[in-house]
Amino acid sequence: MTARDQEERRASRERELLTEHHDRLRGFYDEGARIYGLLPLSFSTFAGRVLGIATRLAACRWVEPVLARTSGEDLYLTIACDEQVPASWETFTRVFVPRLEALAQRRGSSPREAEEIVRELPGDLALPPPRGDARTRLGTFEGTAGLFSWLAVILLRRLADRFRARPAPEATREPVTSTGPSEVLLDEETARSFERALQSTWSRLTDRETLAVLYKYRRGLQQLEIARLLGVGPSRVTRLLQGAVEKMRAQIDRELRDGPPGSGRDPDRCWRALQQALGKQMEALAEGRDR
């Protein structure tokens, strides 16, 4: 099949999806305009972007269950911002900045600190994302949760980073302990062992196990939401996650048995290494799935 044939096939599929889901997409568009005000965002641009997101999340399965759980009215605003539609970013700032400042204050920030953190957020969200087709980081919003919840997660992470960066009171500071070169090398080798184990595990997971892991541990979805996205029952999601975890555990046990002496004896060191390795592997796996 030539590149032109593939493009024609893709366009034909998009037209079929638009016809099939026109009423739902129109409902998203009209509700978004009602909530955020009518913005000069064309319906065809909006519908194409929403269908692109839903198709990617559905992973070549049914699009309808994904659309049924999509916050389409919020996508109306984020797509408008990503498309640089006039007045869209002003609307975003007017609607969400005061609510996020109030949330930051409820979580322990002073009014001045809350304003400082939140006022930086629109500018950061307008920057290009590290990967993907979106023009801005706000454009990576997929509608799997409400927009305010999505923004709240970003804000709370920033608050946590700022609180951790604060110096501890003198009375509660723990003594600094030195780490010798051999311990550093052991930590690095343990982390590499975990990375090898996890990398080997991904190839042993089924497609559904891989998607369940991504939905659960990268996107933070509840199991009922994962079940709807995968088109299975909640009990099936539980079995998929348990199966994936067991495969990871078995491979990690094998890797540690073959690893350097002492690599599996320090629980704290192993936990740090596992966190480091899992973070890298989840990012790599997610990047591969998003392409």
N, C-alpha and C positions, 0 to 999 in steps of 0.2 A: 504494500500500500504506500503510495507516494505521500509526501508532506501535504500536498494540496488535497488529496483524498481524506487524509486525517483531519485537516482543518474543516472541510465540508461536513464530515461526519460529526465533529464536535459542535459545529454551528447548528446542525440539524437536531442534535440531542438537546441543545440549549433551547431551541424553539419548542420542542416537545415538552420540556419541563416547564417553560413559561406558560404554555397553553394549559397544561395539567394543573398548575398551582397558581394560576392567575388570580383567582378570587382571594386566596390567602395572602398572597404578596400584596395585592391591592389593599387588603385590610390592614396589613402592617404599615404600608405607606400612609394611608389616611389617618391611622391612629397616631403615627409619629408626627404628622402635620398638626393634628389636634393638640397633642401634648406640648410640642416644642415650637409650634408656629410654622406656617407654610414657608419652606425654604426653596430657592430655585434649584432643586435637585430633580432631574427628570426621573420619571417612573421607570423607564427602560434601564437607566444606569443603576438605580437602586435594585431593581429586580435581578439584574444580571449579577451584581455583587452578592446579594443574598443567596442566590442559587449556587454561586461558586463556593461560598462558605459551607452551605448545607451539603453539597456534593462531596466536598473534601471530608467533612465530619462523618458523613455516612459511609465513607470508604467503599464506594461502588455498590452500596446496598440501597435500600429504600430511602428516598429523600424525605418522604412524608413524616416519619416519626421524628426526624430532626427538626423540621419546620414546626411541628406541633409543640416543641419545647423551646422554640427560639423567641427571644425578646426582640421581635421585629421592630417595635416602635423605637427601641433604643438604637438599633442598627440604622434607622432612618437618620438619627443625628450623627452617629460616628462615621457613617459613610459620607454624609454631607461634609463633615470636617475633613475627612481624608481626601475627598475630591476638591477641597478648597472652595466650596460653595460660599458665596458672600453671606455674611452674618452668622454662619454656622459656629465658628469658634467663639464669637461673642455670646451666642445662645448657650453654648456649653459652659462657659465661664459663669454666666449669670445664674444658671440653674444649679450647677454642682459645686462651685467653690464655697458658697456659704454653708451648704450641708456638710461638706468635708471638713471645714473649719470647726463646725460644731462637734463633729465626731472626734476630731483630734483633741479638743478640749475635754470631752467626756472621757477620753483615754489618758488624761493626765497632763496634757500640754497646757502651757499658759496661753492666753489669747494672742500674745505677740509671737510666741513660738509656733502656734497653730497657723497663724496668718503667714508666717515666713515659709513654712513647709508647704502649705497648700498653694500659695501663690506661685511657687516654682513648678507646680505640676502641669498646668496647661502647656508651658513652654517645653517641658521634657516630653510630653506626649505628642508634641508636634514634630519631634525629631524623627528621622528615618529609623525604622526597626532594623535589628541586626540581620534579619533574613525575611523572606516572604515577598509577596507582591504588593503589599500595602505601602503607601507613601509615608505614613506616619505610624508611630507606635499606637496611637488611638485607633488607627485603622486595623490593628490586629485583633480588636474586640470581635468575638465570634457569636455573641448573643446566647451562649449556653447558660448564662445567668444574667440577672439584671445589671445594667450599667453601673448603678451606684454600688452594688456589691463588688463588682470588678474593680472599681476605683478604690473602694474601701480596703481591699486586700493590698493594693499598691501603697496606699497611705499608711496602713498599719505596719507594713514591712519597713517603711522609712522611719516611722516612729520607733520601732524596735531597734533599728540600726543606730538611731540617735541616742536612745537610752543606753544601749550597750557601750556606746563610745564615751559616755560620761564616766569620769574617774570615780572609783568606789571610795566611800569614806575610809579614812585611815584605819579605823578600828576593824573594818571588815575585809581589808585587803589580805589576800593570801600571799605568803612568801613566794618569791620568784625562785623557781628551781631551774637548774641548768640541764641542758640536754646534750649529752656527749655525741660525738660524730657517729659512733656505732649505733646509738639509738635512732638518730636521724636516718641513717641508711636502712635500719630495720623498718622504720615507719614507711619509708619510700618503697621498700620491697614488698611490705604488706599491702600497701595501696595498689601496687602493680599486680599483685596476686589477685586481689579482688577485681581489678579491672579485667584481667584475663578471664576470670571465672564468669563475670557478668557478660562480657562480650561473647563468650562461648554459649551462655545460656540463651541469649536472644534468638540464636538460630534454632534452638530446640522448642521455642514457644510457637503455638499455633497463632494464626492471624487474630483470632478472637482473644486469646490470652494477651497478646501484645497490645491490642487496642484497649482491653480492660485495664491493663497496667498503666497505660498512658492516661486514660480518662481518670483513673483513680488517683495516681500519685503525681501526675504533672498538672492536670487541670483541676484536681480537687473535687471531682463530681461525686455525688452520692450514688449508692449502688442502684437505687431506683432509676436515676437519670441514665446511668450506664446501661441498664437493662433496656430502657426505651431506645437508646441510640443503637444498641446492638440487635434489637428485635428479639430479645430473649427474656425469660423470667428472672426475677431477682435471685432466686436460688441458683440459677445457672451462672450468674455473675459471681456469686460466692465461690462456686466450684472453679470457675476460671481463674480467679485471683489466687485461691488456695493452690491450684495446680502450678501456677507460675511461680509462686513463692517457694513451693517445695522443690521445683527444678533449680531455682537460684540457690537454695540452701544446700542441696546435694552437690552442686558444682563447686560452691565455695568450700565445703568440707573437703572435697577431693583436692582442690587447689592448695588449701592450707596444709593438708597432709604431705604434699609434695614440696611445700615451701621451705624457707630457711628455718633453722632451729629457733624456737621461741616466738615465731611470727604469730602464733595463735594463742599465746599464753596470757597476754595483757588485754583484758576486756576493754579498757579505755582506749588503748592504742588501736585495737581492732575496730572498735566502733567509729573512731575518727577516720580510719582508712576506708571503712565501708561507706560512710557518708560521702567521702570525697569521690570514691569510685562510682557510687550509684548516681551522684550528681552529674558526673561527666557522661556516664552511659545514657542516662535519661535524656540529656541534652542532645547527644549524638543521635539517639533513636528518634527523638521528636523531630530533629532537623531532617532526618531521612524521610520521615512520614509526611512532613510538611512540603517537601519538594514536589 
